């Protein structure tokens, strides 16, 4: 065995040991719940593009203030300039849902999902809108979609699970569509 072969063998062993350690560390992180919470598409949102749009920024501020009318106005303007932004469509749906206009909410959630079928927020919010309408079956379809998108868990999945469980727990008499 030449000196070169020995160095090559040590390099292979070193890489193999490093890979095993990395795999063990990754497995431990998942077991402890400190790994990545969700493996959805990394390009799920467009924060850089959206942050540059003054109407998008104003819409977000209106959402935080729970001023649904102002949010709808701002997001509608943002959508006029960037109709292919799934986040804008999702927030329009959210604003319409919060203002009690479910038909318009569904329209915008569906547009967001047509633009990005893996948009976690749109799946969560449309599921919640279906619960307001009393349609548990449709809400559960979006829950199933979130389970497929999120390999482990993600906030949207957890939130929609909680909302569906809360809805189902209520007595039939208290389940009136809003």
Beta strands, then each sheet from edge to edge (+ up, - down):
end
